[in-house]
Amino acid sequence: MPDQSPARVTTMSSPARSIAWGAALIVVAGLTAVWPDFALLPVAVVAVLAVWRFPDRALEILCVGVLAVRPSLDIFSERRFGLGPFALNPSVIFGASILLLAMVLAVRRVQRGEFIWVDRRLRNIHFWLIGCYALACYSGVRWYGTVGAGEGIREAVRILSLIAGLLVVLWWAADHPDRFRRGWNYLIIGTIPPIVVALWQLVSGTGYLETEGFNRLMGTFSHPNSLGQYLVPFVLLSVGRLTGTRGWPRIILFAVSVGLTLLIALTYSRTALFTLIAGLVALPLLQLRYLGWRAIQRLALSFLAVLLFCWMIVLPMVRQRFANISISTQVIEAAREGQSENSFTWRLINWGTLISLGREHAIAGHGAGMTTVLNPLVSQDSGLPFNAHDDFVRFFFEAGILGVIAYTMYGVLLCWWTLRLARRLQYNRAAAGFAVVAGLMAEIFLTLGTTELSLNTAILFELNGMLALLTVEPDFHGAREEIPVEVPVAEPALSGY
């Protein structure tokens, strides 16, 4: 008769298990000694296992990172001569971690039958962005081989990590109406380190000093332009909320609006000032259909009060900052030598140079990230070729005409989707929605792309987080439909699939 006894399960004895673990640690230690970055691999494995085992807790931690921690890491984003495209720093590790752990959570959600995107239209909008970068990556590999592949991989990981950050906040916010307020609290907490550091730079005179005669505040960011653009959506939100508040809250919001505007002015960033003004002009126009003329008049008066109050204080600084805009032989020569980075003349020369070079591959561009490889204008500070300082010029150079079309479609559709969503939010949350729309329009379009938003990773994490929080509705329970055009204000605005 065949043996009916249960199969014997062989297990590794305790001494053998200890020897195996010891050998594994020795191998890891040896590889780490030869290649220090290898030490991140065991940490990544442990993080993946923890996220798979505790997905809900992991979402909370990742959201805190996206909404509150990332702005404080931007100071490490600066690239300098001698650093390759895969040089590790805290901001790079953060982005790669968000991407990796979001992929784990996505697999987990598919396994549990949960949605990935809250709305098909939002997913399709991001296909335009992914297509733009995919085209640029292909061009880089085609024309420049391994160099183009290295730059392309870095850009692909960066943009995919931004999409992963958006998805993480979407997943965290779903089915939990209380997380709208908590998410915005995380965003506000995230502003504290940059503002505190900026105030210390103001008092100690230790800001960005490379612009002669100016102590430009930059907080925890790698450049004053980034700090200014980072604060713009918070100013728009504060001004937008002024029309719906009374008493002390109104006074506090006015003080916040003025204080943040002054900080933006102290960055001496012309781009940030243009972005703020464009956003403040767009804000009442966007709300005209939603609030009506009386509310728009109050909003416009609030905007003018903030602007006039700040203007009286910052007028000398603004006048001084704009005084050096000129076109002369000396300025042009300095711009060509990379000694006039902040000059408007330098930007014109830089744009003209990149457009001229971009015509060599006008259809699909030179490749993702190749601007800082091929630009003949080189920064004396970092030792690297300058970036485009304009999103549309950069995408033309790196992804050609097709890339510009794809990026423009992405920006237009994203702003339109967010505007439709804002019009369906409850009144107390609509101010945040319209502030996000105005911020997106100002950062992408209303300043003709000079903000180069596509490279400001920390600001994109901020805007994506704000956008994701808008999908939180008090009566949202996960119905699986898209946003219908005819939904009235009182009904749910979103659902997932």
Secondary structure, DSSP 8 states (H G I E B T S, - for coil): ----S--------HHHHHHHHHHHHHHHHHHHHH-GGGGHHHHHHHHHHHHHH-HHHHHHHHHHIIIIIHHHHGGGG---TT--TT---HHHHHHHHHHHHHHHHHHHHHHTT--SSS-HHHHHHHHHHHHHHHHHHHHHHHHHHHHHHHHHHHHHHHHHHHHHHHHHHHHHHTT-TTHHHHHHHHHHHHHHHHHHHHHHHHHHT-SB--STT--B--TTSSSHHHHHHHHHHHHHHHHHHGGG--SHHHHHHHHHHHHHHHHHHHTT-HHHHHHHHHHHHHHHHHTHHHH-HHHHHHHHHHHHHHHHHHHHHHHHHHHHHHTT----HHHHHHHHTT--TT-HHHHHHHHHHHHHHHGGGTTT-S-TTTHHHH-S-B-TTTSSB---SSHHHHHHHHHHHHHHHHHHHHHHHHHHHHHHHHTTS-HHHHHHHHHHHHHHHIIIIITTTTT-GGG-HHHHHHHHHHHHHTT--TT---------TT--TTS------
